Amino acid sequence: MRRLINWCVLGIVLPTYLSVFAVAAYTPTAPQYLQPPSLPTFLQQPSGTRSVFSRFRDSLIRSIWSVGCDKSVQPTEAKVVSSGSNTPPPTVLASYGGDVVLRFNISSAEEATALAEAIHVLFLDVWEFNSDWVDIRLSKDVVPSLLGLLPSSLHHAHTPLMHDLAQAIFESYPSLTFADPMRSHHSPRPFSPVLQTSENTDQTNIFFRDYQPLSVIIPWMHLLRSLFPTHVRIINIGVSYEGRDIPALRVGVHPTNSDKPSGPRKTIIIAGGSHAREWISTSTVNYVAYSFITAYGKSKEMTKLLEEFDWIFIPTLNPDGYVYTWENDRLWRKNRQQTSLRFCKGVDLDHSYDFEWDHESRSANNPCSESFAGEAPFQGVEAHRFASWARNESEKGNVSIVGFVDLHSYSQQILYPYAYTCTVAPPTFENLEELAIGLAKAIGVTNGEIYSVTAACEGSVTNAEQSTARKRFFPRMESGGGSALDWFYHELKVKYSYQIKLRDTGSYGFLLPSKNIVPTGKEALNAIKYMGHFFLGNKGIEKGEGGGEMKVQEPWLLDPAQAGIVPREDGDEDEDGDWEMISEPRRR
């Protein structure tokens, strides 16, 4: 009787297993851009080596044999971590469990000097700094040593921003990374890159619900090229140190008009990811690119911008570092090339350009520094390749680069040249500031976020003297020389060059939750559209399709308080009127 039961069960199991195998063999797998990204190397848990079909077979047999069997006899299985676990794996706790991010408030040049020197001595990671604060990541065990190097006035002038850095890192990875792969493919709103207006991007595309690894971004770019061949091309900016391509999307339409001579094509570059850990910059480039691409032919406003300009969207200028943040160290900043010290890899690409490259700063001879600029200009491979490509496009490609926007995070700032010094004003200072104020306003009317406008050199800690309208500049936490911003402005003569530091202002820093991807993308999209209309001579004001004006207006057409402008308290008027910017821009 027992042998008969065994044969009956085998007769049920074997056909079922074979049918499943046959279906799986002839069912195409989901495209790569729909598959959940693999777990980062340092987050992975041990797993068995059995195949999917072996696990399915064993599960099926167990489920059938469990009928009428003794419930106390259970199969032995390896213990696995629940996909819904909210606890960081031990490897993350080991790397960051004892770290904290502190914000120091500086009130004197002596304090700034002491803090900058202590950062250099202790090899600390400066997350961000501006006119109000300095954020530093360090181990809790190092805090007493740091305070011992600082004046007593700073011993209580700091506050912790993140009490559990390991948890914040763990939560910054996509939800699909820890989700059940079989369930993740049955989303009620699957990815569908259908031609739709940019306003509905977040409602039709799951691509922007999470941060995406490079292995997903590149197939996604090829998909866009395939779906929209009339106005999308994929180009290669160069090759990284580790041999990866630096891909970009060239978006634009060239109307054929034989009666109109064609001059150099006006081109605007939107780049992100120079610093690997700034994931929001990469996602924002992708969001703006997708919005431009899918709006062509649906929106007269966007169609006109694509007909008048070519738009170059570069998701990450640092693909090696970006991949490293996914597979090894979430907070890695530099590229991955070898330096003179084997155990200290990487060059800070945004300090590697050859205009005013700084060889005298504290980090110049320290490969272990997060802002190490290399031992010579353009030692950063990716920076050199990017600059060579841009120069070749300008000189031999019949291209006129009229705008450059370098996206970073964080601190919500719009920065214009120069970064290397505040003692020299850029020749087109007024034009730079005019457009920068418009960009800030375009961002502000989107979600109400406030972005400050200032010269990049003023990103260091400063203090406004109460008795004058001028600023004192305290020592910088890191050098401003060798930046892409200054190089494009001065060397390539790109009249409108900006660095935009995206959300937030420190609550999450580089670990901005993915729910901010779409709001941040919308803010950047409105800013970039504003720039396009500005270049068309509309001064940021474009007639809508119904004859009305866009919501984005020039700051001086709005209420002064809304535009970030306040009356002078001293009663003096400048030469343009009786208003001044809160940020007190430098006067030449």
C-alpha positions as CSV (number, residue, x, y, z in Angstrom):
1,M,0.0,0.0,0.0
2,R,2.8,2.4,0.9
3,R,4.6,1.6,-2.4
4,L,1.4,2.4,-4.2
5,I,1.1,5.8,-2.5
6,N,4.7,6.6,-3.4
7,W,4.1,5.8,-7.1
8,C,0.9,7.9,-7.1
9,V,2.7,10.9,-5.6
10,L,5.5,10.5,-8.1
11,G,3.0,10.5,-10.9
12,I,1.7,13.8,-9.6
13,V,5.0,15.5,-8.9
14,L,7.0,14.5,-12.0
15,P,4.5,15.9,-14.6
16,T,4.0,19.0,-12.6
17,Y,7.8,19.6,-12.3
18,L,8.4,18.9,-16.0
19,S,5.6,21.2,-17.0
20,V,7.0,24.0,-14.9
21,F,10.4,23.4,-16.3
22,A,9.1,23.5,-19.9
23,V,7.2,26.7,-19.3
24,A,10.2,28.3,-17.6
25,A,12.4,27.2,-20.5
26,Y,10.2,28.9,-23.1
27,T,9.1,32.0,-21.0
28,P,11.4,35.0,-21.7
29,T,12.8,36.5,-18.5
30,A,11.9,40.0,-17.5
31,P,14.0,42.7,-19.1
32,Q,16.9,43.8,-17.0
33,Y,15.4,47.2,-16.3
34,L,12.4,45.4,-14.7
35,Q,14.4,43.1,-12.5
36,P,15.2,44.0,-8.9
37,P,18.8,45.1,-8.5
38,S,21.0,42.5,-6.8
39,L,21.9,42.9,-3.2
40,P,25.1,45.0,-2.7
41,T,28.1,42.8,-2.0
42,F,28.5,44.1,1.6
43,L,24.8,43.6,2.3
44,Q,24.5,40.1,1.0
45,Q,23.7,37.2,3.3
46,P,25.0,33.6,2.8
47,S,22.7,31.5,0.6
48,G,22.7,28.0,-0.8
49,T,24.0,27.1,-4.2
50,R,21.0,25.2,-5.4
51,S,19.3,26.3,-8.6
52,V,15.9,27.9,-8.8
53,F,14.3,24.7,-10.2
54,S,15.9,22.6,-7.4
55,R,14.4,24.8,-4.8
56,F,11.1,24.8,-6.5
57,R,11.2,21.0,-6.8
58,D,12.0,20.5,-3.2
59,S,9.3,22.9,-2.1
60,L,6.7,21.2,-4.3
61,I,7.6,17.7,-3.0
62,R,7.5,18.9,0.6
63,S,4.1,20.5,0.1
64,I,2.6,17.3,-1.3
65,W,4.2,14.9,1.1
66,S,3.1,17.0,4.0
67,V,-0.5,15.8,3.5
68,G,-1.2,13.1,6.1
69,C,2.4,13.2,7.3
70,D,3.6,13.8,10.9
71,K,3.7,17.6,11.4
72,S,6.5,17.2,13.8
73,V,8.9,16.2,11.1
74,Q,10.0,19.3,9.3
75,P,12.7,19.6,6.6
76,T,15.9,21.3,7.6
77,E,16.6,24.5,5.8
78,A,19.2,27.2,6.0
79,K,18.2,30.2,8.1
80,V,17.6,33.3,6.0
81,V,17.1,36.9,6.8
82,S,13.6,38.2,6.1
83,S,13.3,40.4,3.1
84,G,11.3,42.8,5.2
85,S,13.9,43.1,7.9
86,N,14.5,46.7,9.0
87,T,17.8,45.9,10.7
88,P,21.1,46.6,8.9
89,P,23.3,43.5,8.2
90,P,26.3,43.0,10.4
91,T,28.7,44.2,7.7
92,V,27.0,47.6,7.6
93,L,27.0,47.9,11.4
94,A,30.7,47.0,11.4
95,S,31.5,49.8,8.9
96,Y,29.2,52.6,10.1
97,G,27.6,51.4,13.3
98,G,29.8,53.7,15.4
99,D,29.7,56.7,13.1
100,V,27.8,60.0,13.6
101,V,27.4,63.2,11.6
102,L,27.9,66.4,13.5
103,R,27.0,69.9,12.4
104,F,29.3,72.7,13.7
105,N,28.3,76.3,13.8
106,I,31.2,78.6,13.2
107,S,31.3,82.2,14.4
108,S,34.9,83.3,13.9
109,A,37.9,82.9,11.6
110,E,39.8,81.3,14.5
111,E,37.2,78.6,14.9
112,A,37.1,78.0,11.1
113,T,40.9,77.7,11.0
114,A,41.0,75.3,13.9
115,L,38.3,73.1,12.5
116,A,39.8,72.9,9.0
117,E,43.2,71.9,10.6
118,A,41.6,69.3,12.8
119,I,39.8,67.8,9.8
120,H,43.1,67.5,8.0
121,V,44.9,66.0,10.9
122,L,42.2,63.4,11.7
123,F,41.3,62.5,8.1
124,L,37.7,63.4,8.7
125,D,35.0,63.2,6.0
126,V,33.5,66.7,5.4
127,W,30.0,66.1,4.1
128,E,29.1,69.7,3.3
129,F,29.7,73.3,4.3
130,N,28.2,76.6,3.5
131,S,27.8,80.0,5.0
132,D,26.0,78.7,8.1
133,W,27.4,75.3,9.1
134,V,29.9,72.5,8.5
135,D,28.8,68.8,8.5
136,I,31.4,66.2,9.4
137,R,31.1,62.4,9.5
138,L,33.3,60.7,12.1
139,S,33.4,57.8,14.5
140,K,32.0,58.4,17.9
141,D,35.3,57.3,19.4
142,V,37.0,60.2,17.5
143,V,34.8,62.9,18.9
144,P,36.9,63.6,22.0
145,S,40.0,63.8,19.9
146,L,38.4,66.3,17.6
147,L,37.1,68.5,20.4
148,G,40.6,68.4,22.0
149,L,41.9,70.1,18.8
150,L,39.2,72.8,18.8
151,P,38.8,75.9,20.9
152,S,36.5,75.7,23.8
153,S,33.9,77.8,22.0
154,L,33.3,74.9,19.7
155,H,32.9,72.2,22.4
156,H,29.2,72.9,22.6
157,A,28.6,74.5,19.2
158,H,27.7,71.3,17.4
159,T,24.7,69.1,17.1
160,P,24.3,65.5,15.9
161,L,22.4,65.2,12.6
162,M,22.2,61.4,12.3
163,H,22.1,59.2,15.4
164,D,22.0,55.9,13.4
165,L,24.1,56.3,10.3
166,A,24.1,52.6,9.5
167,Q,20.3,52.4,9.5
168,A,20.1,55.5,7.2
169,I,22.5,53.8,4.8
170,F,20.6,50.5,4.9
171,E,17.3,52.4,4.1
172,S,18.8,54.3,1.2
173,Y,18.9,51.2,-1.0
174,P,15.9,50.4,-3.2
175,S,13.0,48.6,-1.6
176,L,13.1,46.1,-4.4
177,T,16.6,45.1,-3.3
178,F,15.1,43.5,-0.2
179,A,11.7,42.5,-1.7
180,D,10.5,39.2,-2.9
181,P,11.5,39.0,-6.6
182,M,8.4,37.0,-7.5
183,R,6.1,39.6,-6.0
184,S,8.0,42.7,-7.2
185,H,7.0,41.9,-10.9
186,H,3.3,42.2,-10.1
187,S,3.1,45.9,-9.3
188,P,-0.3,47.4,-9.8
189,R,1.4,50.2,-11.8
190,P,4.2,48.5,-13.8
191,F,6.9,50.5,-15.7
192,S,5.5,51.7,-19.0
193,P,7.6,54.2,-20.9
194,V,4.6,55.5,-22.9
195,L,4.7,58.8,-24.6
196,Q,3.2,61.1,-22.0
197,T,3.7,64.6,-20.7
198,S,6.4,65.2,-18.1
199,E,3.8,66.1,-15.5
200,N,2.7,62.5,-15.2
201,T,6.2,61.0,-15.2
202,D,6.0,59.8,-11.6
203,Q,2.6,58.2,-12.1
204,T,3.6,56.1,-15.1
205,N,7.1,55.0,-14.4
206,I,8.4,52.9,-11.4
207,F,11.9,53.7,-12.5
208,F,11.8,56.8,-10.3
209,R,10.4,55.2,-7.2
210,D,13.9,54.1,-6.2
211,Y,17.5,54.8,-6.8
212,Q,18.8,52.7,-9.6
213,P,22.2,51.0,-10.1
214,L,24.3,51.5,-13.2
215,S,23.3,48.0,-14.4
216,V,19.7,49.3,-14.6
217,I,20.4,52.8,-15.8
218,I,22.3,51.8,-19.0
219,P,19.6,49.4,-20.3
220,W,17.0,52.1,-19.5
221,M,18.9,54.6,-21.6
222,H,19.0,52.2,-24.5
223,L,15.3,51.6,-24.1
224,L,14.6,55.3,-24.4
225,R,16.8,55.5,-27.5
226,S,14.8,52.6,-29.1
227,L,11.4,54.1,-28.2
228,F,12.2,57.6,-29.3
229,P,14.7,57.4,-32.2
230,T,13.6,60.7,-33.7
231,H,15.1,62.8,-31.0
232,V,17.2,60.6,-28.7
233,R,20.8,59.3,-29.3
234,I,23.2,57.6,-26.9
235,I,26.7,59.0,-27.0
236,N,29.9,58.0,-25.2
237,I,31.7,60.7,-23.3
238,G,34.8,58.6,-22.7
239,V,36.0,55.6,-20.8
240,S,36.5,55.5,-17.0
241,Y,39.7,54.3,-15.1
242,E,38.3,50.8,-14.7
243,G,37.2,50.6,-18.4
244,R,33.5,51.5,-18.1
245,D,31.8,53.7,-20.7
246,I,30.5,57.1,-19.5
247,P,27.2,57.2,-21.4
248,A,25.0,60.2,-22.1
249,L,21.8,61.0,-23.9
250,R,21.8,63.6,-26.6
251,V,18.3,64.8,-27.0
252,G,17.2,67.3,-29.7
253,V,15.5,67.7,-33.0
254,H,17.1,69.4,-36.0
255,P,14.4,70.9,-38.2
256,T,15.3,70.6,-41.9
257,N,15.2,74.0,-43.6
258,S,17.4,74.5,-46.6
259,D,16.7,78.2,-46.8
260,K,18.1,78.8,-43.3
261,P,21.9,78.4,-42.9
262,S,22.8,76.1,-40.0
263,G,25.4,77.4,-37.6
264,P,26.9,75.6,-34.6
265,R,24.2,73.8,-32.7
266,K,23.5,75.4,-29.4
267,T,23.9,72.8,-26.7
268,I,23.2,72.6,-22.9
269,I,25.0,70.0,-20.7
270,I,23.3,68.6,-17.6
271,A,25.7,66.4,-15.7
272,G,25.5,64.5,-12.4
273,G,27.4,61.9,-10.3
274,S,30.8,63.4,-10.2
275,H,30.8,62.4,-6.5
276,A,29.7,58.8,-6.4
277,R,27.7,58.9,-3.2
278,E,25.4,61.8,-4.4
279,W,22.8,59.4,-5.8
280,I,20.1,62.1,-6.0
281,S,22.2,63.9,-8.7
282,T,22.2,60.9,-10.9
283,S,18.4,60.3,-10.5
284,T,17.7,63.9,-11.1
285,V,19.6,63.9,-14.4
286,N,17.6,60.8,-15.4
287,Y,14.3,62.5,-14.4
288,V,14.9,65.6,-16.4
289,A,16.0,63.7,-19.4
290,Y,13.0,61.4,-19.3
291,S,10.7,64.4,-18.9
292,F,12.2,66.2,-21.9
293,I,12.1,63.0,-24.1
294,T,8.6,62.0,-23.4
295,A,7.2,65.5,-23.7
296,Y,8.3,66.0,-27.3
297,G,5.3,66.3,-29.6
298,K,2.9,66.6,-26.7
299,S,4.0,69.9,-25.3
300,K,4.6,72.9,-27.5
301,E,6.8,74.4,-24.9
302,M,9.1,71.4,-24.6
303,T,9.0,70.7,-28.3
304,K,10.3,74.1,-29.0
305,L,13.2,73.7,-26.5
306,L,14.2,70.4,-28.2
307,E,14.1,72.1,-31.6
308,E,16.2,75.0,-30.6
309,F,18.8,73.2,-28.5
310,D,20.6,69.9,-28.1
311,W,20.5,68.6,-24.5
312,I,23.3,66.4,-23.2
313,F,22.3,64.4,-20.1
314,I,25.1,62.6,-18.3
315,P,23.7,60.5,-15.4
316,T,27.1,59.9,-13.8
317,L,30.6,61.2,-14.7
318,N,32.0,58.7,-12.2
319,P,30.7,55.3,-13.1
320,D,33.4,53.4,-11.3
321,G,32.7,55.2,-8.0
322,Y,28.9,54.9,-8.5
323,V,29.1,51.1,-8.9
324,Y,31.4,51.0,-5.9
325,T,28.7,52.7,-3.8
326,W,26.3,50.0,-4.7
327,E,28.5,47.0,-4.2
328,N,30.9,48.0,-1.4
329,D,30.8,51.4,0.3
330,R,27.6,53.6,0.1
331,L,29.5,56.7,1.1
332,W,32.4,56.5,-1.3
333,R,33.0,59.9,-2.9
334,K,36.0,59.8,-5.3
335,N,36.7,57.8,-8.4
336,R,38.5,54.4,-8.1
337,Q,41.9,55.0,-9.7
338,Q,45.1,54.0,-8.0
339,T,47.1,56.7,-6.2
340,S,50.6,56.8,-4.9
341,L,49.3,55.1,-1.7
342,R,48.0,51.6,-2.5
343,F,45.5,51.7,0.4
344,C,44.1,55.1,-0.5
345,K,42.4,55.0,-3.8
346,G,40.6,57.7,-5.7
347,V,40.8,61.3,-7.0
348,D,38.1,63.9,-6.4
349,L,37.0,64.6,-9.9
350,D,35.6,68.0,-9.1
351,H,39.0,69.3,-8.0
352,S,40.9,67.7,-10.9
353,Y,40.4,70.2,-13.8
354,D,43.4,72.2,-14.9
355,F,42.0,75.7,-14.4
356,E,43.4,77.0,-11.1
357,W,44.2,73.5,-10.0
358,D,45.3,73.8,-6.3
359,H,48.5,72.1,-5.3
360,E,48.9,74.0,-2.1
361,S,45.8,73.0,-0.1
362,R,45.9,70.7,2.9
363,S,44.6,67.8,0.8
364,A,46.9,68.3,-2.2
365,N,49.5,65.8,-1.0
366,N,47.2,63.5,0.9
367,P,45.7,60.7,-1.3
368,C,43.6,59.6,1.7
369,S,41.7,62.9,1.8
370,E,38.1,62.8,0.4
371,S,39.0,65.9,-1.6
372,F,42.3,64.7,-3.0
373,A,42.8,66.5,-6.3
374,G,45.5,64.3,-7.6
375,E,49.2,64.9,-8.0
376,A,48.8,66.9,-11.3
377,P,46.0,68.7,-13.2
378,F,43.6,66.3,-14.9
379,Q,45.0,63.2,-13.1
380,G,41.4,62.3,-12.5
381,V,40.8,60.1,-15.6
382,E,37.0,60.8,-16.0
383,A,37.5,64.5,-15.6
384,H,40.1,64.5,-18.3
385,R,37.9,62.5,-20.6
386,F,34.9,64.7,-20.0
387,A,36.9,67.9,-20.6
388,S,38.5,66.5,-23.8
389,W,35.1,65.5,-25.2
390,A,33.6,68.9,-24.4
391,R,36.5,70.7,-26.0
392,N,36.4,68.5,-29.1
393,E,32.7,69.1,-29.4
394,S,33.2,72.9,-29.3
395,E,36.1,73.0,-31.7
396,K,35.4,70.3,-34.2
397,G,31.8,69.1,-33.6
398,N,29.9,72.2,-34.9
399,V,28.6,72.7,-31.4
400,S,28.2,75.8,-29.2
401,I,27.9,74.9,-25.6
402,V,25.8,77.7,-24.1
403,G,24.9,76.3,-20.7
404,F,26.5,73.9,-18.2
405,V,24.7,72.6,-15.1
406,D,26.6,70.3,-12.7
407,L,24.3,68.7,-10.2
408,H,25.5,67.8,-6.8
409,S,24.1,67.3,-3.3
410,Y,23.4,68.6,-0.7
411,S,22.6,72.0,0.8
412,Q,20.1,73.5,-1.7
413,Q,22.3,76.1,-3.3
414,I,22.7,77.5,-6.8
415,L,26.4,78.4,-7.3
416,Y,28.1,80.3,-10.1
417,P,31.8,81.0,-10.8
418,Y,34.3,81.4,-9.5
419,A,34.9,78.6,-7.0
420,Y,38.6,79.0,-6.7
421,T,38.6,82.6,-5.3
422,C,36.4,85.4,-4.2
423,T,38.9,88.1,-5.0
424,V,38.3,87.9,-8.7
425,A,34.8,88.5,-10.1
426,P,33.7,86.7,-13.3
427,P,33.4,89.0,-16.3
428,T,29.7,88.2,-16.7
429,F,28.8,88.4,-13.0
430,E,25.5,90.3,-13.5
431,N,24.3,87.8,-16.2
432,L,25.2,84.8,-14.0
433,E,23.4,86.1,-11.0
434,E,20.4,87.2,-13.0
435,L,19.8,83.7,-14.4
436,A,20.7,82.0,-11.0
437,I,18.0,84.0,-9.3
438,G,15.5,82.9,-11.9
439,L,16.5,79.3,-11.4
440,A,16.0,79.5,-7.7
441,K,12.6,81.0,-8.2
442,A,11.6,78.3,-10.7
443,I,12.6,75.7,-8.1
444,G,10.7,77.6,-5.3
445,V,7.4,77.8,-7.1
446,T,7.5,74.0,-7.7
447,N,7.3,72.7,-4.1
448,G,8.2,75.7,-2.0
449,E,11.8,74.7,-1.4
450,I,14.3,77.5,-0.9
451,Y,17.6,77.4,-2.8
452,S,20.1,80.1,-2.0
453,V,22.1,81.9,-4.7
454,T,25.8,82.7,-4.3
455,A,29.2,82.5,-5.8
456,A,30.8,79.1,-5.4
457,C,33.7,80.6,-3.6
458,E,31.3,81.7,-0.9
459,G,30.3,78.2,-0.2
460,S,32.9,78.3,2.6
461,V,32.0,79.4,6.1
462,T,31.4,83.1,6.1
463,N,30.2,85.7,8.5
464,A,28.3,88.9,7.6
465,E,29.5,91.8,9.7
466,Q,26.6,93.7,11.1
467,S,28.1,97.1,10.5
468,T,28.7,96.7,6.8
469,A,27.1,95.2,3.7
470,R,30.3,93.2,3.0
471,K,31.3,89.7,4.1
472,R,34.3,88.3,5.8
473,F,35.5,85.0,4.3
474,F,36.7,82.4,6.7
475,P,39.1,79.7,5.7
476,R,37.5,77.0,3.5
477,M,37.1,73.4,4.7
478,E,38.4,72.3,1.4
479,S,39.9,73.9,-1.7
480,G,37.7,75.3,-4.5
481,G,40.3,75.0,-7.2
482,G,40.1,72.7,-10.2
483,S,36.4,72.6,-10.4
484,A,34.3,71.7,-13.5
485,L,32.3,74.8,-12.9
486,D,35.3,77.2,-13.3
487,W,36.8,75.1,-16.1
488,F,33.7,75.3,-18.3
489,Y,33.2,79.0,-17.6
490,H,36.8,80.1,-18.1
491,E,38.4,77.6,-20.4
492,L,35.5,76.7,-22.6
493,K,33.8,80.1,-22.4
494,V,30.4,78.7,-21.4
495,K,28.8,82.0,-20.4
496,Y,26.2,80.3,-18.1
497,S,27.8,77.7,-15.9
498,Y,26.3,76.6,-12.7
499,Q,26.7,74.0,-9.9
500,I,23.3,73.2,-8.3
501,K,23.4,71.4,-4.9
502,L,20.1,69.6,-4.6
503,R,18.1,68.5,-1.5
504,D,18.3,68.5,1.4
505,T,19.8,70.8,4.0
506,G,21.3,68.1,6.2
507,S,18.5,66.0,7.7
508,Y,19.5,63.1,5.5
509,G,22.5,64.5,3.6
510,F,23.7,62.0,0.9
511,L,21.2,59.4,2.2
512,L,18.2,61.3,0.9
513,P,15.2,58.9,1.0
514,S,13.9,57.8,-2.4
515,K,10.5,59.5,-1.9
516,N,12.4,62.7,-2.7
517,I,13.5,61.6,-6.2
518,V,10.4,62.8,-8.0
519,P,10.0,66.1,-6.1
520,T,13.6,67.0,-6.5
521,G,13.4,66.0,-10.2
522,K,10.4,68.3,-10.7
523,E,12.3,71.2,-9.1
524,A,15.3,70.6,-11.4
525,L,13.1,70.2,-14.4
526,N,11.4,73.6,-13.9
527,A,14.9,75.2,-13.4
528,I,16.2,73.6,-16.6
529,K,13.1,74.7,-18.6
530,Y,13.6,78.2,-17.2
531,M,17.1,78.2,-18.4
532,G,16.0,77.2,-21.9
533,H,13.5,79.9,-22.1
534,F,16.0,82.4,-20.8
535,F,18.3,81.5,-23.7
536,L,15.5,81.9,-26.1
537,G,15.3,85.5,-25.0
538,N,12.1,85.1,-23.1
539,K,13.8,86.1,-19.8
540,G,12.3,83.0,-18.3
541,I,8.7,83.9,-19.4
542,E,7.1,81.8,-22.1
543,K,3.6,82.1,-23.5
544,G,1.6,79.0,-22.7
545,E,-0.3,77.0,-25.2
546,G,-3.4,78.8,-24.3
547,G,-1.8,82.2,-24.6
548,G,-1.2,82.5,-20.9
549,E,2.1,83.0,-19.2
550,M,4.0,80.3,-17.4
551,K,4.0,80.3,-13.6
552,V,7.7,80.8,-13.6
553,Q,8.4,84.5,-13.7
554,E,11.3,86.8,-13.3
555,P,12.0,87.6,-9.6
556,W,11.6,91.3,-10.2
557,L,8.1,90.8,-11.5
558,L,7.0,89.2,-8.2
559,D,6.6,90.3,-4.7
560,P,10.1,91.2,-3.4
561,A,9.8,89.1,-0.3
562,Q,8.8,86.0,-2.3
563,A,11.8,86.5,-4.6
564,G,14.3,86.4,-1.7
565,I,14.7,90.2,-1.7
566,V,14.3,92.5,1.3
567,P,14.5,96.2,1.8
568,R,17.8,97.7,3.0
569,E,17.8,98.5,6.7
570,D,20.3,101.3,6.4
571,G,18.1,103.3,4.1
572,D,20.7,103.3,1.3
573,E,19.8,102.5,-2.3
574,D,22.0,100.7,-4.7
575,E,22.2,101.8,-8.2
576,D,19.4,99.5,-9.4
577,G,16.9,100.4,-6.8
578,D,16.2,100.1,-3.1
579,W,16.3,96.3,-2.8
580,E,19.1,94.0,-2.1
581,M,19.5,90.2,-2.1
582,I,19.5,88.5,1.3
583,S,22.6,86.7,0.2
584,E,24.4,90.0,-0.2
585,P,26.1,89.3,-3.5
586,R,29.6,90.6,-4.0
587,R,30.0,94.0,-5.6
588,R,32.7,94.6,-8.1
